Amino acid sequence: MRSGSKTLSRGQVSRYAIGSLGTGGFSTLPGLVLVYYLTDSLGVTALAAGAIVTVAKVWDVLIDPVIGGISDRALAHTGTRRRTMLIGGIGLPLAFVLTFAVPAGLGPVPAALWVLVAFMLAATCFSLFQVPYIALPAELTDDYRERTRLLSWRVVMLTVAILMFGAGGPELRALFPENPLLGYLVMAAVAAVILGFGMLTSASVAPQRPLLPVRRGSTIAEHYRDGIIVLRESQPFRALLATFLLQGLATGMMLAAAQYVARWVLDDETAVTQLFVALIAPALLMAPVWKLIADRTGKERAFRMASALFLLATLALTAMVWVPGWWIVAPVALAGAAYAGMQTLPMAMLPDVIAYDRTEQEAAGTGGANRSGIFGGVWTAGETTGMALGGTILTIVLAATGYLETTAGHEVVQPAAAVTGIGISFSILPAALMVLSLLTLARYRLREHDIVGTSA
């Protein structure tokens, strides 16, 4: 199946990009506040809070390849991926509100179970939208550079979403200092409206294509088998996914640690807003710049540059372990400039990998079947794994260094070891993961000349 045109209209680009209000918002706000909500408002232990987030994300990882296969079958049956995206766009806002609607007075154990069930439901709805959303660029255009344009604007909207949810969410919560649980609920309700708007708007861009022959009787096991097959057969996909997963670990850990850095390193719970502004403002400006760099040097070289820049920022942040202070805003801003490239470029490279895979299948005489949903499912599983395990590693560090959980309205004094652990989780550990990601990125060998002309 081929895209009917190479140049995308402004409407197509903008509607696709608006979907990142949903993906960016859901990826950002729970990662920023959910563990903190559990440990410092519901009285759940750090390890239990980490387990809740991890279980929900493991569930997400398990269902992503299945949803990828379902999305491909829906495309074959109906000619579009829109229906699956709509289900996710309607369900996620409702489940998101439920996650932060734990009744006051509920004990830590039932509160933990409430959050676990609601967050698992939210993760399921998110996957129903995200997996086909990731698959769309390879179907919207066949042009190598047009994909970079499409994904660049997506990342612009992604950075807007991160700023809106990352800075605005805690600010909404802070409007209710006497009733933190109400603050979280109001925050979730406002966020849910924006999530739904972004996801439902973006679903409208899913193209309508001619129906394809459908392989009948696909089982869950076959969906997993298909995911394993694309991993085995596509070396560029393995290298790109491994890189993105490791970088997701690094950024996920920093995202989860940001609220703790604000409270215990900068001694100001609301400082998380300033940290997010420092991170996202440069990213918002740099997304178009990374596109220009990619057009000149190639996507893979530009991605390597962005990753190296982020590594430098995390190395600079390691000094906060010994010399905490507001100076950390500068390296955070540098990380923000790099983060725009770390999002734009691999997401623009993924459709190239999918197009190249289709061409390789045709050359092998297997018909060039559309496996975009399968690639999207495996990719989303890897991305989710990275972000989830980042938060999990943080909770392990917190538990190992003696972090003291509490409930809303009660104050504690953290031991020095716990504050040091927070600093390490925001700097040294992410830096180590970035080094590993540069090693896996070196194994990505797909270049523009391998892609151009494959879709003609």
C-alpha positions in Angstrom: 0.0 0.0 0.0 1.3 3.4 -0.9 0.6 6.9 0.2 -1.3 8.8 -2.5 0.9 12.0 -2.3 4.3 13.0 -1.1 3.6 16.6 0.1 1.3 17.0 3.1 -1.1 19.9 3.5 -0.8 22.3 6.4 -4.1 20.8 7.7 -2.7 17.3 7.7 0.5 18.3 9.5 -1.3 20.4 12.1 -4.0 17.8 12.8 -1.4 15.1 13.2 0.8 17.2 15.4 -2.1 18.1 17.7 -2.2 14.4 18.7 0.9 15.1 20.7 -1.2 17.0 23.2 -2.5 13.6 24.1 0.7 11.5 23.9 2.9 14.2 25.4 0.4 15.0 28.2 -0.1 11.4 29.2 3.6 10.6 29.0 4.5 13.7 31.1 2.0 14.3 33.8 1.8 10.8 35.4 5.6 10.5 35.0 6.0 13.8 36.9 3.5 13.5 39.7 2.1 10.0 40.0 4.9 8.5 42.2 5.0 11.6 44.3 1.1 11.5 44.6 1.4 8.0 45.9 4.2 8.5 48.3 3.5 12.0 49.6 -0.3 12.2 49.5 -1.6 8.6 49.8 1.1 7.3 52.2 2.2 4.5 49.8 5.8 3.3 50.3 8.3 4.2 47.6 8.8 0.6 46.5 5.0 0.0 46.3 4.5 3.2 44.3 7.2 2.0 41.9 5.6 -1.4 41.7 2.2 0.2 40.8 3.7 2.3 38.0 5.8 -0.7 36.8 2.9 -3.2 36.7 0.7 -0.7 34.8 3.5 -0.1 32.3 4.3 -3.8 32.0 0.7 -4.3 31.1 1.1 -1.5 28.5 4.1 -3.2 27.1 2.3 -6.6 26.8 -0.7 -5.2 25.0 1.2 -2.9 22.6 2.2 -5.6 20.1 -1.3 -7.0 20.2 -2.8 -3.6 19.5 -0.3 -3.2 16.7 -1.6 -6.3 15.0 -5.2 -5.3 15.7 -4.5 -1.9 14.1 -3.1 -3.5 11.0 -6.2 -5.8 10.7 -8.5 -2.8 11.2 -6.6 -1.1 8.3 -7.2 -4.1 6.1 -10.9 -4.5 7.2 -11.9 -0.8 7.0 -9.1 1.0 5.2 -8.3 3.2 8.1 -6.8 3.1 11.7 -9.2 5.8 12.9 -11.6 3.7 14.9 -9.0 2.4 17.3 -7.6 5.9 17.8 -11.1 7.2 18.6 -11.7 4.5 21.2 -8.4 5.4 22.9 -9.2 9.1 22.7 -12.5 8.7 24.4 -11.4 6.3 27.1 -8.1 7.8 28.2 -9.5 11.1 29.6 -12.1 9.2 31.7 -9.5 6.7 33.1 -7.1 9.6 33.8 -9.5 11.4 36.0 -10.2 8.1 37.9 -6.5 7.7 38.6 -6.4 10.9 40.6 -9.9 10.5 42.2 -8.9 8.4 45.2 -11.4 9.3 48.0 -10.0 11.0 51.1 -9.5 8.7 54.1 -8.8 5.6 52.1 -5.9 3.6 53.5 -2.6 3.2 51.6 -3.4 -0.4 50.4 -6.9 0.3 48.9 -5.6 3.6 47.6 -2.8 1.8 45.9 -5.1 -0.7 44.4 -7.5 2.1 43.1 -4.6 3.8 41.4 -3.3 0.6 39.9 -6.6 -0.4 38.3 -7.4 3.1 37.0 -3.9 3.6 35.7 -3.9 0.3 33.9 -7.1 1.2 32.2 -5.6 4.6 31.2 -2.5 2.8 29.8 -4.7 0.5 27.7 -6.7 3.4 26.2 -3.4 5.3 25.6 -2.0 2.3 23.6 -5.2 2.1 21.5 -4.4 5.6 20.4 -0.6 5.7 20.4 0.2 2.6 18.4 -1.8 3.5 15.3 -0.7 7.2 15.8 3.0 6.1 15.5 2.2 4.1 12.4 0.5 6.9 10.5 3.6 8.9 9.2 4.7 6.0 7.0 1.3 6.0 5.4 0.7 9.8 5.2 3.7 10.4 2.9 6.5 8.5 1.1 8.9 11.4 1.1 12.1 11.1 3.2 12.3 14.8 4.1 8.5 15.3 4.3 8.5 12.8 7.2 11.1 15.0 9.0 8.8 18.0 8.5 5.8 16.1 9.8 7.6 14.8 12.9 9.3 18.1 13.5 5.9 19.8 14.0 4.8 16.9 16.0 7.7 17.5 18.4 6.9 21.2 18.5 3.5 20.3 19.8 5.0 17.6 22.0 7.1 20.3 23.7 4.1 22.5 24.1 2.3 19.6 25.7 5.2 18.9 28.0 5.3 22.5 29.1 1.6 22.8 29.4 1.2 19.6 31.5 4.5 19.6 33.2 4.4 23.2 34.4 0.6 23.8 34.4 -0.3 20.5 36.1 1.6 21.2 39.3 0.4 24.8 39.3 -3.2 23.7 39.2 -2.5 21.3 42.0 -0.9 24.1 44.1 -4.1 26.1 44.0 -5.4 23.9 46.7 -2.7 23.8 49.4 -5.2 22.9 52.1 -6.6 20.0 50.2 -3.9 18.3 48.0 -6.2 15.5 47.0 -8.7 18.0 45.6 -5.8 19.7 43.8 -4.8 16.5 42.1 -8.4 15.8 41.0 -8.9 19.3 39.5 -5.5 18.9 37.8 -6.6 15.6 36.3 -10.0 16.9 35.1 -8.5 19.9 33.3 -5.8 17.7 31.8 -8.4 15.1 30.6 -10.2 17.8 28.5 -7.0 18.7 26.7 -5.9 15.1 26.3 -9.3 14.2 24.7 -9.2 17.2 22.4 -5.8 16.4 21.1 -6.4 12.7 20.5 -9.8 13.1 18.9 -8.6 15.9 16.6 -5.6 13.8 15.4 -7.7 10.7 14.7 -9.3 12.7 11.9 -6.1 12.7 9.9 -5.9 8.9 9.6 -6.2 8.3 5.8 -8.9 6.1 4.2 -7.3 3.5 2.0 -8.6 0.7 -0.3 -9.4 -2.5 1.6 -6.7 -5.2 1.7 -6.9 -9.0 2.0 -7.2 -10.0 5.6 -5.5 -12.9 7.3 -8.2 -14.5 9.2 -8.0 -16.1 12.7 -5.1 -14.1 14.0 -4.5 -14.9 17.7 -2.7 -13.0 20.5 0.2 -15.4 20.1 0.4 -14.6 16.4 0.5 -10.8 17.1 3.5 -11.4 19.5 5.1 -13.6 16.9 4.7 -10.9 14.3 6.4 -8.4 16.7 9.3 -10.8 17.2 9.6 -11.3 13.4 10.0 -7.6 12.7 12.6 -7.3 15.4 14.5 -10.2 14.0 14.3 -9.2 10.4 15.0 -5.4 10.7 18.4 -4.6 12.0 17.9 -0.8 11.6 14.7 -1.1 13.7 16.6 -3.0 16.5 19.3 -0.4 16.7 16.9 2.5 16.6 14.6 1.0 19.2 17.4 0.1 21.6 18.6 3.7 21.4 15.2 5.1 22.0 14.6 2.7 24.9 17.8 3.6 26.7 17.1 7.3 26.2 13.6 6.8 27.4 15.1 5.3 30.6 17.3 8.3 31.1 14.6 10.9 30.5 12.0 8.9 32.4 14.2 8.8 35.4 14.8 12.5 35.2 11.1 13.2 34.7 10.1 11.2 37.7 12.9 12.7 39.8 12.1 16.4 38.9 9.5 16.8 41.6 11.8 15.3 44.2 14.6 17.6 43.0 12.3 20.6 43.4 11.2 19.6 46.9 14.3 18.2 48.5 17.3 19.7 46.5 15.9 23.2 45.7 13.7 23.1 48.9 10.7 24.4 46.9 7.9 22.1 45.7 6.7 24.6 43.2 10.2 24.8 41.6 9.3 21.9 39.4 7.5 24.5 37.2 10.7 26.5 36.7 12.6 23.3 35.9 10.0 22.4 33.2 10.1 25.9 31.7 13.9 25.7 31.6 13.7 22.3 29.8 10.9 23.0 27.4 11.5 26.6 26.2 14.7 25.6 24.5 13.2 22.5 23.1 10.3 24.5 21.6 12.8 26.7 19.8 15.2 23.9 18.7 12.8 21.5 17.0 12.8 23.4 13.7 16.6 23.8 14.0 17.1 20.1 14.3 15.1 19.6 11.1 17.5 22.0 9.3 20.5 20.1 10.7 19.0 16.8 9.7 18.4 18.1 6.1 22.0 19.1 5.9 23.8 16.2 7.6 21.3 13.3 7.7 18.9 12.3 10.4 21.2 9.8 12.0 24.1 12.3 12.4 21.8 14.9 13.7 20.4 12.4 16.2 23.9 11.6 17.3 24.6 15.3 17.9 21.5 15.8 19.9 22.3 12.7 22.1 25.8 13.9 22.7 24.5 17.3 23.7 22.1 15.7 26.2 25.0 13.6 27.6 27.0 16.8 28.2 24.0 18.3 30.1 23.6 15.3 32.4 27.4 15.2 33.1 27.2 18.9 34.1 24.3 18.1 36.4 26.3 15.5 38.3 27.8 18.4 40.3 24.4 18.9 42.0 25.2 15.9 44.2 27.8 18.0 45.9 26.8 21.6 45.1 23.0 21.8 45.0 21.5 25.1 43.8 19.5 27.0 41.2 22.5 26.8 38.8 21.1 23.5 37.6 18.6 25.4 35.5 21.4 26.1 32.9 22.3 22.5 32.1 18.6 21.6 32.2 18.1 24.2 29.5 20.9 22.6 27.5 19.2 19.2 27.9 16.0 20.8 26.6 17.7 21.9 23.5 19.0 18.4 22.9 15.7 16.8 23.9 14.0 18.3 20.9 16.3 16.5 18.6 16.1 13.3 20.6 12.4 13.3 19.9 12.2 14.6 16.4 14.9 12.6 14.8 14.2 9.0 15.9 10.5 9.5 15.3 11.3 10.7 11.7 13.7 7.8 11.2 11.0 5.2 12.2 8.9 5.7 9.1 12.1 5.3 7.0 12.7 2.0 8.7 9.2 0.9 7.9 9.4 2.0 4.3 12.7 0.2 3.9 11.3 -2.9 5.4 8.4 -2.9 2.9 10.9 -2.5 0.0 13.0 -5.4 1.4 9.9 -7.6 1.5 9.0 -6.8 -2.1 12.6 -7.6 -3.2 12.3 -10.9 -1.4 9.0 -11.7 -3.1 6.8 -11.6 0.0 4.5 -8.9 -1.3 5.5 -5.9 0.7 2.7 -6.3 3.3 1.9 -3.3 5.5 3.4 -4.0 8.9 3.3 -0.4 10.1 1.0 -1.3 13.0 3.3 -4.1 14.1 6.3 -1.8 14.0 4.3 0.9 15.9 3.2 -1.6 18.6 6.7 -2.9 19.2 8.1 0.7 19.2 5.5 1.9 21.7 6.2 -1.1 23.9 9.9 -0.2 23.9 9.2 3.4 24.5 6.8 2.6 27.4 9.4 0.2 28.9 12.0 2.9 28.9 9.8 5.5 30.5 8.4 3.0 33.1 11.6 1.5 34.1 13.1 5.0 34.5 10.5 5.7 37.3 11.1 2.2 38.7 14.8 2.7 39.0 14.1 6.0 40.8 11.9 4.3 43.4 14.6 1.6 43.9 17.2 4.4 44.5 14.8 6.2 46.9 14.1 3.0 48.9 17.8 2.1 49.0 18.8 5.5 50.3 16.1 5.6 53.0 13.5 8.0 51.5 10.6 8.6 54.0 7.1 8.5 52.5 4.3 10.6 54.1 0.6 11.5 53.7 -0.9 14.8 52.7 -0.5 17.5 55.4 2.4 15.8 57.2 6.0 17.0 57.0 9.1 14.8 57.2 12.9 15.5 57.1 14.6 13.4 54.5 18.0 11.8 55.4 21.0 13.2 53.5 21.5 9.8 51.7 18.0 10.1 50.2 18.7 13.7 48.9 21.9 12.4 47.4 20.0 9.5 45.8 17.6 12.0 44.2 20.6 14.0 42.8 22.2 10.8 41.4 18.9 9.8 39.7 18.7 13.2 38.0 22.3 13.2 36.7 24.8 10.4 37.0 22.5 7.5 36.2 20.9 9.3 33.1 24.4 10.1 31.9 25.5 6.5 32.0 22.4 5.5 30.0 23.1 8.1 27.4 26.6 6.7 26.9 25.0 3.3 26.2 22.5 4.8 23.8 25.3 6.3 21.7 26.8 2.8 21.4 23.5 1.4 20.1 23.0 4.3 17.8 26.3 3.6 16.1 24.8 0.4 14.9 22.1 2.2 12.9 23.4 2.1 9.3 20.3 3.2 7.3 21.1 6.4 5.3 19.1 8.7 3.0 20.3 7.0 -0.2 18.9 3.7 1.1 15.4 5.3 1.5 15.0 7.7 -1.4 13.3 6.0 -4.3 12.1 3.0 -2.3 8.6 4.2 -2.3 8.4 5.4 -5.9 
